[in-house]
């Protein structure tokens, strides 16, 4: 019988919501890490390189999908709305919706990503602690029509508080999109069972970058507790498929990672070019099956 301990030896299951949490012995103080180090060194998803056209098309498709979902499931029309990007990163979401003539604002510990990639969006950045900046919006009586949080929740030591805090700057029609890695997924478990990976490589034991690890069900449990309802959930193209073949296993051979990414990006872009509607339907189906490297859940009060 396969020993699964190596998948779970650094995490504990949250007793209330069911998501996995990094064990206390691996946890570190992260505020200084994110403001001073994360965007400047090789921990970051945002590297110092410029994106090529393939990546930029993929990014535009990514944010166009958000707008499509807002219009189809959120009841949004073509008028201007207010947008808050929690964890604004490189500022691409701000730039996309600013280009649609929305009123935009972003929160992030660091301005580095925006300065490097979208410096014109610096004027919309509120730099500092997420919770403190939300409180400042509350004091000003500000609320938002669309609140986005891409790859934020997994970094929060207490993700249970996220939706309650967001609720203070939401109104009855606000849509909230939360995107997180799809960790301890069906594909990852299968790769482990097949002997293609040796442990949970996605668990950040050394840096404690990720405190929490979610499925759609556990992410929704947090939203439901705060009074949000799920509109729809999407996944993305499952790059994890490559782990199942020795010739494309990017964990066994890290030099394959870029080519695997390029293959996924080209396929995603081709799907979007053919039909946004069918591509979204595909990603909804993948999400329902628990397959894909990321999870995007759209909530509404």
ZANU-221072 format. One record per residue (C-alpha): residue number from 1; x, y, z; residue in one letter. Coordinates in nm, 2 decimals. Layout:
! ZANU-221072
- num | c1 | c2 | c3 | residu
- NUM | X | Y | Z | A .
...
END
This chain:
! ZANU-221072
- num | c1 | c2 | c3 | residu
- 1 | 0.00 | 0.00 | 0.00 | X .
- 2 | 0.13 | 0.35 | -0.09 | X .
- 3 | 0.24 | 0.56 | 0.20 | X .
- 4 | 0.08 | 0.90 | 0.17 | X .
- 5 | 0.24 | 1.05 | 0.47 | X .
- 6 | 0.50 | 1.23 | 0.26 | X .
- 7 | 0.21 | 1.43 | 0.10 | X .
- 8 | 0.08 | 1.55 | 0.43 | X .
- 9 | 0.37 | 1.56 | 0.67 | X .
- 10 | 0.40 | 1.94 | 0.67 | X .
- 11 | 0.03 | 2.03 | 0.68 | X .
- 12 | -0.27 | 1.99 | 0.91 | X .
- 13 | -0.64 | 1.99 | 0.81 | X .
- 14 | -0.84 | 2.29 | 0.94 | X .
- 15 | -1.10 | 2.14 | 1.17 | X .
- 16 | -1.37 | 2.38 | 1.07 | X .
- 17 | -1.34 | 2.44 | 0.70 | X .
- 18 | -1.14 | 2.14 | 0.59 | X .
- 19 | -0.85 | 2.31 | 0.40 | X .
- 20 | -0.49 | 2.21 | 0.47 | X .
- 21 | -0.27 | 2.45 | 0.67 | X .
- 22 | 0.10 | 2.47 | 0.70 | X .
- 23 | 0.21 | 2.32 | 1.03 | X .
- 24 | 0.30 | 2.58 | 1.29 | X .
- 25 | 0.67 | 2.47 | 1.30 | X .
- 26 | 0.71 | 2.59 | 0.94 | X .
- 27 | 0.53 | 2.93 | 0.98 | X .
- 28 | 0.72 | 3.25 | 0.96 | X .
- 29 | 0.64 | 3.62 | 0.99 | X .
- 30 | 0.56 | 3.73 | 0.64 | X .
- 31 | 0.49 | 4.11 | 0.64 | X .
- 32 | 0.85 | 4.21 | 0.60 | X .
- 33 | 0.91 | 3.92 | 0.36 | X .
- 34 | 0.65 | 4.04 | 0.11 | X .
- 35 | 0.72 | 4.41 | 0.13 | X .
- 36 | 1.10 | 4.38 | 0.12 | X .
- 37 | 1.19 | 4.06 | -0.06 | X .
- 38 | 0.91 | 3.88 | -0.24 | X .
- 39 | 0.89 | 4.09 | -0.55 | X .
- 40 | 1.26 | 4.16 | -0.57 | X .
- 41 | 1.41 | 3.81 | -0.56 | X .
- 42 | 1.35 | 3.47 | -0.71 | X .
- 43 | 1.07 | 3.38 | -0.47 | X .
- 44 | 0.84 | 3.58 | -0.68 | X .
- 45 | 0.61 | 3.47 | -0.96 | X .
- 46 | 0.69 | 3.82 | -1.10 | X .
- 47 | 1.04 | 3.79 | -1.23 | X .
- 48 | 1.26 | 4.06 | -1.37 | X .
- 49 | 1.21 | 3.95 | -1.73 | X .
- 50 | 0.96 | 4.10 | -1.98 | X .
- 51 | 0.67 | 3.88 | -2.09 | X .
- 52 | 0.66 | 3.77 | -2.46 | X .
- 53 | 0.36 | 3.81 | -2.68 | X .
- 54 | 0.24 | 3.45 | -2.59 | X .
- 55 | 0.23 | 3.54 | -2.22 | X .
- 56 | 0.06 | 3.87 | -2.28 | X .
- 57 | -0.21 | 3.72 | -2.49 | X .
- 58 | -0.27 | 3.47 | -2.21 | X .
- 59 | -0.29 | 3.75 | -1.96 | X .
- 60 | -0.54 | 3.94 | -2.17 | X .
- 61 | -0.75 | 3.62 | -2.20 | X .
- 62 | -0.73 | 3.57 | -1.83 | X .
- 63 | -0.88 | 3.91 | -1.75 | X .
- 64 | -1.12 | 3.90 | -2.04 | X .
- 65 | -1.26 | 3.58 | -1.88 | X .
- 66 | -1.33 | 3.77 | -1.56 | X .
- 67 | -1.52 | 4.03 | -1.75 | X .
- 68 | -1.71 | 3.76 | -1.94 | X .
- 69 | -1.81 | 3.60 | -1.61 | X .
- 70 | -1.92 | 3.93 | -1.46 | X .
- 71 | -2.14 | 4.00 | -1.76 | X .
- 72 | -2.29 | 3.65 | -1.79 | X .
- 73 | -2.33 | 3.55 | -1.42 | X .
- 74 | -2.29 | 3.88 | -1.23 | X .
- 75 | -2.54 | 4.08 | -1.43 | X .
- 76 | -2.29 | 4.35 | -1.52 | X .
- 77 | -2.36 | 4.56 | -1.83 | X .
- 78 | -2.11 | 4.77 | -2.04 | X .
- 79 | -2.12 | 5.07 | -1.80 | X .
- 80 | -1.83 | 5.16 | -1.58 | X .
- 81 | -1.79 | 4.99 | -1.24 | X .
- 82 | -1.55 | 5.02 | -0.94 | X .
- 83 | -1.28 | 4.76 | -0.91 | X .
- 84 | -1.06 | 4.66 | -0.62 | X .
- 85 | -0.76 | 4.43 | -0.68 | X .
- 86 | -0.63 | 4.27 | -0.36 | X .
- 87 | -0.27 | 4.17 | -0.42 | X .
- 88 | -0.23 | 4.39 | -0.72 | X .
- 89 | 0.11 | 4.24 | -0.80 | X .
- 90 | 0.23 | 4.36 | -1.14 | X .
- 91 | -0.08 | 4.57 | -1.21 | X .
- 92 | -0.21 | 4.39 | -1.51 | X .
- 93 | -0.57 | 4.36 | -1.37 | X .
- 94 | -0.57 | 4.73 | -1.29 | X .
- 95 | -0.45 | 4.81 | -1.64 | X .
- 96 | -0.71 | 4.59 | -1.80 | X .
- 97 | -1.01 | 4.73 | -1.62 | X .
- 98 | -0.87 | 5.09 | -1.63 | X .
- 99 | -0.87 | 5.05 | -2.00 | X .
- 100 | -1.24 | 4.96 | -1.98 | X .
- 101 | -1.28 | 5.30 | -1.80 | X .
- 102 | -1.36 | 5.14 | -1.47 | X .
- 103 | -1.26 | 5.32 | -1.14 | X .
- 104 | -0.98 | 5.10 | -1.02 | X .
- 105 | -0.78 | 5.06 | -0.69 | X .
- 106 | -0.52 | 4.80 | -0.59 | X .
- 107 | -0.37 | 4.69 | -0.26 | X .
- 108 | -0.03 | 4.53 | -0.22 | X .
- 109 | 0.26 | 4.52 | 0.03 | X .
- 110 | 0.50 | 4.62 | -0.25 | X .
- 111 | 0.50 | 4.86 | -0.54 | X .
- 112 | 0.78 | 4.67 | -0.71 | X .
- 113 | 0.57 | 4.46 | -0.95 | X .
- 114 | 0.37 | 4.76 | -1.07 | X .
- 115 | 0.67 | 4.98 | -1.11 | X .
- 116 | 0.84 | 4.72 | -1.33 | X .
- 117 | 0.54 | 4.62 | -1.54 | X .
- 118 | 0.26 | 4.89 | -1.53 | X .
- 119 | 0.40 | 5.21 | -1.38 | X .
- 120 | 0.10 | 5.41 | -1.49 | X .
- 121 | -0.10 | 5.21 | -1.24 | X .
- 122 | 0.10 | 5.33 | -0.94 | X .
- 123 | -0.14 | 5.62 | -0.89 | X .
- 124 | -0.41 | 5.36 | -0.81 | X .
- 125 | -0.20 | 5.15 | -0.57 | X .
- 126 | -0.26 | 5.16 | -0.19 | X .
- 127 | 0.06 | 5.01 | -0.06 | X .
- 128 | 0.06 | 4.83 | 0.28 | X .
- 129 | -0.12 | 4.57 | 0.48 | X .
- 130 | -0.44 | 4.44 | 0.32 | X .
- 131 | -0.65 | 4.46 | 0.64 | X .
- 132 | -0.53 | 4.81 | 0.73 | X .
- 133 | -0.61 | 4.94 | 0.38 | X .
- 134 | -0.95 | 4.79 | 0.38 | X .
- 135 | -1.02 | 4.96 | 0.71 | X .
- 136 | -0.92 | 5.29 | 0.55 | X .
- 137 | -1.17 | 5.24 | 0.27 | X .
- 138 | -1.44 | 5.16 | 0.52 | X .
- 139 | -1.36 | 5.49 | 0.71 | X .
- 140 | -1.41 | 5.67 | 0.38 | X .
- 141 | -1.73 | 5.50 | 0.31 | X .
- 142 | -1.60 | 5.33 | -0.01 | X .
- 143 | -1.73 | 5.01 | -0.15 | X .
- 144 | -1.66 | 4.82 | -0.48 | X .
- 145 | -1.86 | 4.65 | -0.74 | X .
- 146 | -1.60 | 4.39 | -0.82 | X .
- 147 | -1.33 | 4.27 | -0.58 | X .
- 148 | -1.06 | 4.04 | -0.71 | X .
- 149 | -0.79 | 3.84 | -0.52 | X .
- 150 | -0.56 | 3.64 | -0.74 | X .
- 151 | -0.32 | 3.42 | -0.55 | X .
- 152 | -0.37 | 3.60 | -0.22 | X .
- 153 | -0.57 | 3.37 | 0.01 | X .
- 154 | -0.30 | 3.10 | 0.03 | X .
- 155 | -0.06 | 3.36 | 0.17 | X .
- 156 | -0.28 | 3.47 | 0.46 | X .
- 157 | -0.21 | 3.32 | 0.80 | X .
- 158 | -0.58 | 3.33 | 0.89 | X .
- 159 | -0.77 | 3.30 | 0.56 | X .
- 160 | -1.10 | 3.26 | 0.75 | X .
- 161 | -1.10 | 3.64 | 0.81 | X .
- 162 | -1.07 | 3.73 | 0.44 | X .
- 163 | -1.43 | 3.72 | 0.34 | X .
- 164 | -1.55 | 3.90 | 0.65 | X .
- 165 | -1.30 | 4.18 | 0.59 | X .
- 166 | -1.39 | 4.20 | 0.22 | X .
- 167 | -1.76 | 4.21 | 0.31 | X .
- 168 | -1.70 | 4.55 | 0.48 | X .
- 169 | -1.63 | 4.71 | 0.14 | X .
- 170 | -1.89 | 4.51 | -0.06 | X .
- 171 | -2.26 | 4.59 | -0.13 | X .
- 172 | -2.55 | 4.36 | -0.22 | X .
- 173 | -2.44 | 4.34 | -0.59 | X .
- 174 | -2.07 | 4.30 | -0.54 | X .
- 175 | -1.90 | 4.01 | -0.71 | X .
- 176 | -1.58 | 3.87 | -0.55 | X .
- 177 | -1.34 | 3.65 | -0.74 | X .
- 178 | -1.09 | 3.45 | -0.55 | X .
- 179 | -0.82 | 3.25 | -0.74 | X .
- 180 | -0.59 | 3.00 | -0.55 | X .
- 181 | -0.37 | 2.71 | -0.65 | X .
- 182 | -0.55 | 2.38 | -0.67 | X .
- 183 | -0.34 | 2.19 | -0.43 | X .
- 184 | -0.37 | 1.84 | -0.30 | X .
- 185 | -0.57 | 1.79 | -0.61 | X .
- 186 | -0.68 | 1.47 | -0.79 | X .
- 187 | -0.39 | 1.51 | -1.05 | X .
- 188 | -0.13 | 1.56 | -0.78 | X .
- 189 | -0.25 | 1.26 | -0.59 | X .
- 190 | -0.25 | 1.05 | -0.91 | X .
- 191 | 0.11 | 1.16 | -0.99 | X .
- 192 | 0.22 | 1.06 | -0.64 | X .
- 193 | 0.04 | 0.72 | -0.66 | X .
- 194 | 0.21 | 0.66 | -0.99 | X .
- 195 | 0.55 | 0.74 | -0.84 | X .
- 196 | 0.60 | 1.04 | -1.06 | X .
- 197 | 0.65 | 1.28 | -0.76 | X .
- 198 | 0.80 | 1.19 | -0.42 | X .
- 199 | 0.62 | 1.44 | -0.20 | X .
- 200 | 0.40 | 1.75 | -0.19 | X .
- 201 | 0.64 | 1.98 | -0.38 | X .
- 202 | 0.38 | 2.26 | -0.37 | X .
- 203 | 0.40 | 2.29 | 0.01 | X .
- 204 | 0.64 | 2.58 | 0.10 | X .
- 205 | 0.81 | 2.43 | 0.40 | X .
- 206 | 1.13 | 2.64 | 0.37 | X .
- 207 | 0.98 | 2.98 | 0.30 | X .
- 208 | 0.62 | 2.94 | 0.43 | X .
- 209 | 0.50 | 3.15 | 0.14 | X .
- 210 | 0.18 | 2.95 | 0.13 | X .
- 211 | 0.00 | 2.90 | 0.46 | X .
- 212 | -0.31 | 2.74 | 0.32 | X .
- 213 | -0.41 | 2.49 | 0.05 | X .
- 214 | -0.76 | 2.48 | -0.09 | X .
- 215 | -1.01 | 2.29 | -0.30 | X .
- 216 | -1.32 | 2.44 | -0.45 | X .
- 217 | -1.52 | 2.29 | -0.16 | X .
- 218 | -1.30 | 2.43 | 0.12 | X .
- 219 | -1.27 | 2.77 | -0.05 | X .
- 220 | -1.65 | 2.79 | -0.09 | X .
- 221 | -1.69 | 2.70 | 0.28 | X .
- 222 | -1.51 | 3.02 | 0.37 | X .
- 223 | -1.73 | 3.23 | 0.15 | X .
- 224 | -2.05 | 3.07 | 0.26 | X .
- 225 | -1.96 | 3.14 | 0.63 | X .
- 226 | -1.95 | 3.51 | 0.55 | X .
- 227 | -2.28 | 3.51 | 0.36 | X .
- 228 | -2.14 | 3.49 | 0.01 | X .
- 229 | -2.30 | 3.26 | -0.25 | X .
- 230 | -2.11 | 3.09 | -0.53 | X .
- 231 | -2.19 | 3.21 | -0.88 | X .
- 232 | -1.96 | 2.98 | -1.07 | X .
- 233 | -1.61 | 2.82 | -1.04 | X .
- 234 | -1.35 | 2.78 | -1.31 | X .
- 235 | -1.02 | 2.60 | -1.34 | X .
- 236 | -0.75 | 2.64 | -1.60 | X .
- 237 | -0.57 | 2.40 | -1.83 | X .
- 238 | -0.41 | 2.13 | -1.62 | X .
- 239 | -0.04 | 2.15 | -1.66 | X .
- 240 | -0.02 | 1.87 | -1.40 | X .
- 241 | -0.09 | 1.63 | -1.69 | X .
- 242 | 0.27 | 1.66 | -1.78 | X .
- 243 | 0.37 | 1.50 | -1.45 | X .
- 244 | 0.23 | 1.17 | -1.56 | X .
- 245 | 0.48 | 1.12 | -1.84 | X .
- 246 | 0.85 | 1.08 | -1.78 | X .
- 247 | 0.93 | 1.28 | -2.09 | X .
- 248 | 0.74 | 1.58 | -1.97 | X .
- 249 | 0.77 | 1.56 | -1.59 | X .
- 250 | 0.89 | 1.91 | -1.50 | X .
- 251 | 0.94 | 1.82 | -1.14 | X .
- 252 | 1.18 | 1.54 | -1.22 | X .
- 253 | 1.35 | 1.76 | -1.48 | X .
- 254 | 1.31 | 2.13 | -1.41 | X .
- 255 | 1.45 | 2.22 | -1.76 | X .
- 256 | 1.12 | 2.10 | -1.91 | X .
- 257 | 0.91 | 2.36 | -1.71 | X .
- 258 | 0.93 | 2.64 | -1.97 | X .
- 259 | 0.83 | 2.42 | -2.26 | X .
- 260 | 0.54 | 2.27 | -2.06 | X .
- 261 | 0.42 | 2.63 | -1.98 | X .
- 262 | 0.45 | 2.73 | -2.35 | X .
- 263 | 0.25 | 2.43 | -2.46 | X .
- 264 | -0.03 | 2.51 | -2.21 | X .
- 265 | -0.03 | 2.88 | -2.30 | X .
- 266 | -0.05 | 2.81 | -2.68 | X .
- 267 | -0.34 | 2.57 | -2.63 | X .
- 268 | -0.53 | 2.81 | -2.40 | X .
- 269 | -0.48 | 3.10 | -2.64 | X .
- 270 | -0.60 | 2.88 | -2.93 | X .
- 271 | -0.91 | 2.78 | -2.73 | X .
- 272 | -0.99 | 3.14 | -2.65 | X .
- 273 | -0.94 | 3.25 | -3.01 | X .
- 274 | -1.19 | 2.99 | -3.12 | X .
- 275 | -1.46 | 3.07 | -2.86 | X .
- 276 | -1.46 | 3.24 | -2.52 | X .
- 277 | -1.79 | 3.07 | -2.44 | X .
- 278 | -1.68 | 2.72 | -2.51 | X .
- 279 | -1.35 | 2.77 | -2.33 | X .
- 280 | -1.52 | 2.90 | -2.02 | X .
- 281 | -1.76 | 2.60 | -2.04 | X .
- 282 | -1.45 | 2.37 | -2.06 | X .
- 283 | -1.29 | 2.53 | -1.75 | X .
- 284 | -1.61 | 2.51 | -1.56 | X .
- 285 | -1.62 | 2.13 | -1.64 | X .
- 286 | -1.26 | 2.09 | -1.53 | X .
- 287 | -1.33 | 2.27 | -1.21 | X .
- 288 | -1.62 | 2.04 | -1.13 | X .
- 289 | -1.38 | 1.74 | -1.19 | X .
- 290 | -1.12 | 1.89 | -0.95 | X .
- 291 | -0.87 | 1.92 | -1.24 | X .
- 292 | -0.65 | 2.22 | -1.32 | X .
- 293 | -0.36 | 2.40 | -1.16 | X .
- 294 | -0.57 | 2.69 | -1.03 | X .
- 295 | -0.92 | 2.75 | -0.90 | X .
- 296 | -1.12 | 3.07 | -0.95 | X .
- 297 | -1.45 | 3.10 | -0.76 | X .
- 298 | -1.69 | 3.39 | -0.81 | X .
- 299 | -1.90 | 3.48 | -0.52 | X .
- 300 | -2.18 | 3.73 | -0.47 | X .
- 301 | -2.35 | 3.85 | -0.15 | X .
END
